[in-house]
C-alpha cells in the first residue's frame, strides 16, 4: 500500500517524544494527519492497486465496445472513495447506482427483503459471549476484506448486464492492459478507441443497490452449502438470520456485514478463517482473538 511519508515522519517523531504528550493529544495529532489526505501520487497508486485487484483477483469487469451496447442497457458512472489510515493511502472504486425517486427502502429484520444485508440482533453477541464462557471455547473477531466481491452482479431487473464508465486511472494504462489480454479479447477490441470502452459489471461492486443482498445470499450459500460436508453442517438461525451454528463442531458464527464474531474449537477457527473462507473468495482475513 502507498504510504504517506509525512505521516511516517510525524509518527516516528511522536513515538520518540511520547512521554512529553498526553496519549489523547498524540491520537488527535495522528487523526489530523490522516484527515489531510495522501499525496496525489500516493492516492493514484492506491487507485491503480484497487483496479488491479478488481481485475486480476475478482474478474469484476469485462471491457466492451460502448458503441455496440443497446440503448436499453443501463450505464452507471463511478465514484472513488479515498482515505488515509495510519499513513496508508487506500481507495475503493464504487458504482454510482443512485436510488431512484419513489423507490422504497424496505429494510426490516434480519430476514431482510430484496436489497438489504441484515445486522444481528443486539442480544446475539451477548449470548455468544455467554456461550464462549460456558463451553470454554475460544472466540475470535474477524474482518473479511473485499467481502461483497465474493458474489457476482445480478444485472438489471430483466437480467441484462449493466455497464459502468471506467475510471481514467484504468484508461491511462489501457494500452498495456490490452497487450496482456488473450488473442480473442484483443481481436474483439482491436478497432475500439479506448474512449468508447465501457465496463460490463460482473463483480458485486460496492455502490450497486443490489450489492448487499447479493453478498448476503452468497455468504449463506458458502456457509451452509459449500464448506466440506464431512467437517461442517452450519444452519442459519430462525430468529436471527445473522447467526449460524454448526451441528458437527458446535461452532457459532455471527456476521455484521463483513465483520465476523465466531466461537468454536481453535482448530475449527483456524480452518474457517485461514483456509475455507479464503478458498471461497475472501481476499484477506484480519483476526483478533478474544
C-alpha positions in Angstrom: 0.0 0.0 0.0 1.3 3.5 -0.7 2.5 5.2 2.4 2.3 8.9 3.4 5.9 9.8 4.2 4.9 12.8 6.3 2.7 10.6 8.4 5.6 8.2 9.0 7.9 11.0 9.9 5.5 12.5 12.4 4.7 9.1 13.9 8.4 8.4 14.5 8.8 11.9 16.0 5.9 11.5 18.3 7.0 7.9 19.3 10.4 9.3 20.3 8.8 12.0 22.5 5.6 10.4 23.6 6.4 10.8 27.3 6.0 14.6 26.8 2.5 14.3 25.5 -0.8 13.0 26.8 -2.0 10.0 24.8 -5.2 11.8 23.8 -3.1 14.6 22.2 -1.0 12.1 20.3 -4.1 10.4 19.0 -5.6 13.8 17.9 -2.4 14.7 16.0 -2.4 11.4 14.1 -6.1 11.7 13.3 -5.5 15.2 11.9 -2.6 13.9 9.7 -5.0 11.2 8.3 -7.6 13.8 7.5 -5.1 15.8 5.5 -5.1 13.0 3.0 -2.5 11.3 0.9 -0.3 13.0 -1.7 -1.6 12.9 -5.2 0.9 10.3 -6.4 0.2 8.0 -3.4 -3.5 8.2 -4.0 -3.1 7.4 -7.6 -1.1 4.3 -6.8 -3.8 3.2 -4.3 -6.4 3.6 -7.0 -4.4 1.6 -9.5 -3.9 -1.1 -6.9 -7.7 -1.2 -6.4 -8.3 -1.6 -10.2 -5.6 -4.4 -10.3 -7.4 -6.2 -7.5 -10.8 -5.9 -9.2 -9.4 -7.1 -12.5 -6.9 -9.8 -11.6 -8.3 -11.2 -8.3 -12.0 -10.9 -8.8 -12.7 -10.5 -12.5 -15.1 -7.7 -11.6 -15.4 -6.2 -15.1 -15.3 -7.0 -18.8 -14.4 -4.2 -21.2 -16.9 -3.8 -24.0 -17.3 -1.6 -27.1 -19.7 1.0 -25.9 -20.9 1.8 -29.4 -22.4 -1.6 -29.7 -24.3 -1.5 -26.3 -28.1 -1.4 -26.8 -29.7 1.8 -25.6 -31.8 0.0 -23.0 -28.8 -1.3 -21.2 -28.1 0.7 -18.0 -24.8 2.6 -17.9 -23.6 3.9 -14.5 -20.9 6.3 -13.5 -18.3 5.5 -10.9 -17.0 7.2 -7.7 -13.7 6.8 -5.9 -13.8 6.6 -2.1 -10.3 7.6 -0.9 -9.0 7.6 2.6 -5.8 7.5 4.6 -5.4 5.2 7.6 -2.3 5.3 9.7 -0.4 6.9 6.9 -1.5 4.3 4.3 -3.5 5.5 1.3 -6.5 3.3 0.4 -9.0 3.6 -2.4 -12.3 1.8 -3.2 -14.0 2.1 -6.6 -17.8 2.2 -6.3 -20.6 2.1 -8.8 -22.9 5.2 -8.8 -26.2 3.3 -8.7 -28.3 6.0 -7.3 -31.6 5.3 -5.6 -34.4 6.1 -8.0 -37.1 8.6 -6.9 -40.0 6.9 -5.3 -38.1 3.8 -4.5 -38.9 2.5 -1.1 -36.3 1.5 1.4 -37.7 -1.8 2.6 -35.3 -3.0 5.2 -36.6 -4.6 8.3 -35.4 -7.6 10.3 -32.5 -10.0 9.7 -34.7 -12.0 7.3 -34.3 -8.9 5.1 -36.1 -8.2 1.9 -34.5 -7.8 -1.6 -31.8 -5.2 -1.4 -30.7 -5.3 2.3 -27.9 -7.0 4.2 -29.2 -7.6 7.8 -27.5 -6.7 11.0 -27.6 -9.0 14.1 -29.9 -8.5 17.0 -28.4 -6.8 20.0 -28.6 -9.8 22.3 -26.9 -12.2 19.9 -23.4 -11.1 20.6 -24.1 -11.2 24.4 -25.3 -14.7 24.1 -22.2 -15.6 22.1 -20.1 -14.3 24.9 -22.0 -16.4 27.4 -21.7 -19.4 25.1 -17.9 -19.0 25.0 -17.7 -18.7 28.8 -20.0 -21.7 29.4 -18.2 -24.0 26.9 -14.7 -22.8 27.4 -14.4 -22.4 23.6 -12.2 -19.6 22.2 -13.8 -16.7 20.4 -12.4 -14.6 17.6 -13.4 -11.5 15.7 -12.5 -11.2 12.1 -12.7 -8.5 9.4 -13.1 -10.0 5.9 -11.9 -7.5 3.4 -13.5 -7.1 -0.1 -16.3 -9.2 1.2 -19.0 -8.0 -1.3 -16.8 -9.3 -4.2 -17.4 -12.9 -3.2 -20.7 -12.5 -5.2 -21.5 -11.6 -8.8 -23.6 -8.8 -10.1 -27.2 -9.7 -10.7 -27.7 -7.4 -13.7 -30.8 -5.2 -14.1 -34.4 -6.2 -13.4 -34.6 -8.0 -16.7 -31.4 -10.0 -16.1 -29.4 -7.9 -18.6 -25.9 -7.0 -17.6 -25.2 -3.4 -16.5 -22.3 -1.2 -17.6 -20.1 1.3 -15.9 -17.8 4.0 -17.3 -14.2 3.0 -16.5 -12.1 5.3 -14.4 -9.3 7.4 -16.0 -6.7 5.6 -14.0 -7.6 2.4 -16.0 -7.7 4.2 -19.3 -4.3 5.6 -18.7 -2.9 2.1 -18.7 -5.3 0.7 -21.3 -2.6 0.0 -24.0 -0.5 -2.0 -21.5 -3.6 -3.9 -20.4 -4.6 -4.6 -24.0 -1.2 -6.2 -24.8 -1.6 -8.7 -21.9 -5.0 -9.9 -23.0 -5.8 -13.2 -24.8 -6.0 -13.1 -28.6 -9.8 -13.3 -28.6 -10.0 -10.3 -26.4 -7.6 -8.3 -28.5 -9.5 -9.3 -31.6 -12.8 -8.1 -30.1 -11.3 -4.7 -29.0 -8.7 -4.0 -31.7 -10.7 -1.3 -33.5 -12.3 0.2 -30.4 -11.0 3.6 -29.4 -10.4 3.5 -25.6 -12.7 6.5 -25.1 -15.6 4.3 -26.2 -14.8 1.4 -23.8 -17.4 0.6 -21.2 -17.1 -1.9 -18.4 -19.6 -4.7 -18.1 -20.1 -5.1 -14.4 -19.5 -8.7 -13.5 -18.4 -8.4 -9.8 -20.6 -7.4 -6.9 -19.3 -3.8 -6.7 -19.8 -1.5 -3.7 -22.4 1.1 -4.6 -24.7 -1.1 -6.5 -28.1 -1.2 -4.8 -28.3 -4.9 -5.2 -24.8 -5.5 -3.8 -25.7 -6.0 -0.1 -28.4 -8.6 -0.9 -26.1 -10.4 -3.4 -23.4 -10.6 -0.7 -26.0 -11.8 1.9 -27.2 -14.6 -0.3 -23.8 -15.7 -1.4 -22.4 -15.7 2.1 -25.3 -18.0 3.2 -24.7 -20.3 0.3 -21.0 -20.6 1.2 -21.5 -21.2 4.9 -24.4 -23.7 4.6 -23.6 -25.5 1.3 -20.0 -25.1 0.2 -17.9 -25.9 3.2 -16.7 -29.5 3.4 -19.8 -31.6 4.4 -17.6 -34.1 6.3 -16.4 -31.3 8.6 -19.3 -28.7 8.8 -23.0 -28.6 8.9 -24.0 -24.9 9.5 -27.6 -23.9 9.8 -28.9 -20.3 9.7 -30.7 -19.0 12.8 -34.5 -18.9 12.7 -34.8 -15.9 14.9 -31.6 -14.0 13.9 -30.6 -14.6 10.3 -27.1 -13.3 11.1 -26.4 -16.3 13.3 -25.1 -19.6 12.1 -24.4 -22.8 14.2 -22.5 -25.9 13.1 -24.2 -29.1 14.3 -20.9 -31.1 13.9 -18.4 -28.8 15.7 -20.6 -26.6 18.0 -19.2 -23.5 16.3 -21.4 -20.4 16.4 -20.8 -17.6 13.8 -22.4 -14.1 13.8 -21.8 -11.7 11.0 -22.4 -8.0 10.8 -21.9 -7.3 7.1 -18.2 -8.2 6.8 -17.3 -8.3 10.5 -17.5 -11.8 12.0 -17.7 -12.9 15.6 -17.0 -16.7 15.9 -16.8 -19.1 18.8 -15.7 -22.7 18.4 -12.7 -25.1 18.7 -9.4 -23.4 17.9 -8.7 -25.9 15.1 -12.1 -25.0 13.5 -11.5 -21.3 13.8 -8.1 -21.6 12.1 -9.6 -23.7 9.3 -12.5 -21.4 8.7 -10.5 -18.2 8.7 -7.3 -19.2 7.1 -8.4 -22.0 4.6 -12.2 -22.2 4.0 -13.1 -18.5 3.7 -10.1 -17.5 1.5 -10.8 -20.6 -0.7 -14.3 -19.2 -1.3 -13.2 -15.8 -2.4 -12.5 -13.7 0.7 -9.4 -11.7 -0.2 -7.8 -11.4 3.3 -8.8 -12.0 6.9 -7.8 -9.8 9.8 -8.5 -11.6 13.1 -8.4 -10.7 16.8 -8.5 -13.5 19.4 -10.6 -12.7 22.5 
